[in-house]
Amino acid sequence: MLGLKRVHHIAIIATDYARSKA
């Protein structure tokens, strides 16, 4: 459960990073 939450958090950060980079 905790691992899944971490992956979801990383996915959000990656999306935000890609969005700001674009």
Biopython code that builds the backbone (N, CA, C, O; Angstrom):
import numpy as np
from Bio.PDB.StructureBuilder import StructureBuilder

atoms = [
    (1, "MET", "N", (0.842, -1.195, 0.000)),
    (1, "MET", "CA", (0.000, 0.000, 0.000)),
    (1, "MET", "C", (0.881, 1.251, 0.000)),
    (1, "MET", "O", (0.668, 2.180, -0.780)),
    (2, "LEU", "N", (1.866, 1.253, 0.885)),
    (2, "LEU", "CA", (2.749, 2.415, 0.969)),
    (2, "LEU", "C", (3.561, 2.562, -0.316)),
    (2, "LEU", "O", (3.782, 3.675, -0.794)),
    (3, "GLY", "N", (4.002, 1.436, -0.872)),
    (3, "GLY", "CA", (4.789, 1.472, -2.106)),
    (3, "GLY", "C", (3.976, 2.043, -3.254)),
    (3, "GLY", "O", (4.483, 2.821, -4.062)),
    (4, "LEU", "N", (2.704, 1.646, -3.319)),
    (4, "LEU", "CA", (1.838, 2.118, -4.393)),
    (4, "LEU", "C", (1.636, 3.623, -4.277)),
    (4, "LEU", "O", (1.604, 4.338, -5.279)),
    (5, "LYS", "N", (1.500, 4.093, -3.035)),
    (5, "LYS", "CA", (1.298, 5.522, -2.812)),
    (5, "LYS", "C", (2.533, 6.292, -3.257)),
    (5, "LYS", "O", (2.427, 7.389, -3.806)),
    (6, "ARG", "N", (3.704, 5.711, -3.016)),
    (6, "ARG", "CA", (4.960, 6.369, -3.392)),
    (6, "ARG", "C", (5.058, 6.465, -4.909)),
    (6, "ARG", "O", (5.463, 7.496, -5.447)),
    (7, "VAL", "N", (4.684, 5.383, -5.599)),
    (7, "VAL", "CA", (4.734, 5.378, -7.068)),
    (7, "VAL", "C", (3.788, 6.435, -7.622)),
    (7, "VAL", "O", (4.122, 7.138, -8.577)),
    (8, "HIS", "N", (2.617, 6.544, -7.025)),
    (8, "HIS", "CA", (1.636, 7.524, -7.484)),
    (8, "HIS", "C", (2.177, 8.938, -7.279)),
    (8, "HIS", "O", (1.989, 9.807, -8.130)),
    (9, "HIS", "N", (2.844, 9.166, -6.156)),
    (9, "HIS", "CA", (3.413, 10.476, -5.850)),
    (9, "HIS", "C", (4.504, 10.825, -6.858)),
    (9, "HIS", "O", (4.585, 11.957, -7.333)),
    (10, "ILE", "N", (5.338, 9.841, -7.176)),
    (10, "ILE", "CA", (6.416, 10.057, -8.143)),
    (10, "ILE", "C", (5.836, 10.367, -9.517)),
    (10, "ILE", "O", (6.365, 11.204, -10.248)),
    (11, "ALA", "N", (4.747, 9.689, -9.864)),
    (11, "ALA", "CA", (4.115, 9.905, -11.165)),
    (11, "ALA", "C", (3.600, 11.339, -11.267)),
    (11, "ALA", "O", (3.708, 11.969, -12.319)),
    (12, "ILE", "N", (3.047, 11.845, -10.185)),
    (12, "ILE", "CA", (2.528, 13.217, -10.180)),
    (12, "ILE", "C", (3.674, 14.211, -10.340)),
    (12, "ILE", "O", (3.563, 15.181, -11.089)),
    (13, "ILE", "N", (4.768, 13.967, -9.638)),
    (13, "ILE", "CA", (5.930, 14.856, -9.731)),
    (13, "ILE", "C", (6.507, 14.826, -11.150)),
    (13, "ILE", "O", (6.870, 15.865, -11.702)),
    (14, "ALA", "N", (6.587, 13.634, -11.729)),
    (14, "ALA", "CA", (7.133, 13.491, -13.079)),
    (14, "ALA", "C", (6.258, 14.232, -14.081)),
    (14, "ALA", "O", (6.767, 14.867, -15.004)),
    (15, "THR", "N", (4.947, 14.151, -13.900)),
    (15, "THR", "CA", (4.024, 14.835, -14.811)),
    (15, "THR", "C", (4.177, 16.344, -14.681)),
    (15, "THR", "O", (4.196, 17.064, -15.679)),
    (16, "ASP", "N", (4.287, 16.814, -13.445)),
    (16, "ASP", "CA", (4.426, 18.248, -13.197)),
    (16, "ASP", "C", (5.750, 18.748, -13.767)),
    (16, "ASP", "O", (5.823, 19.848, -14.316)),
    (17, "TYR", "N", (6.798, 17.930, -13.633)),
    (17, "TYR", "CA", (8.112, 18.308, -14.147)),
    (17, "TYR", "C", (8.092, 18.394, -15.673)),
    (17, "TYR", "O", (8.612, 19.342, -16.262)),
    (18, "ALA", "N", (7.488, 17.394, -16.295)),
    (18, "ALA", "CA", (7.417, 17.374, -17.757)),
    (18, "ALA", "C", (6.577, 18.544, -18.258)),
    (18, "ALA", "O", (6.865, 19.121, -19.307)),
    (19, "ARG", "N", (5.547, 18.886, -17.508)),
    (19, "ARG", "CA", (4.659, 19.968, -17.923)),
    (19, "ARG", "C", (5.388, 21.313, -17.848)),
    (19, "ARG", "O", (5.237, 22.153, -18.734)),
    (20, "SER", "N", (6.169, 21.511, -16.797)),
    (20, "SER", "CA", (6.894, 22.772, -16.633)),
    (20, "SER", "C", (8.054, 22.852, -17.623)),
    (20, "SER", "O", (8.468, 23.939, -18.026)),
    (21, "LYS", "N", (8.573, 21.684, -18.010)),
    (21, "LYS", "CA", (9.706, 21.637, -18.934)),
    (21, "LYS", "C", (9.220, 21.917, -20.364)),
    (21, "LYS", "O", (9.940, 22.523, -21.158)),
    (22, "ALA", "N", (8.019, 21.483, -20.681)),
    (22, "ALA", "CA", (7.491, 21.643, -22.040)),
    (22, "ALA", "C", (7.215, 23.114, -22.354)),
    (22, "ALA", "O", (6.767, 23.437, -23.454)),
]
sb = StructureBuilder()
sb.init_structure("model")
sb.init_model(0)
sb.init_chain("A")
sb.init_seg("    ")
for serial, (resi, resn, name, xyz) in enumerate(atoms, 1):
    if name == "N":
        sb.init_residue(resn, " ", resi, " ")
    sb.init_atom(name, np.array(xyz, "f"), 0.0, 1.0, " ", f" {name:<3s}", serial, name[0])
structure = sb.get_structure()
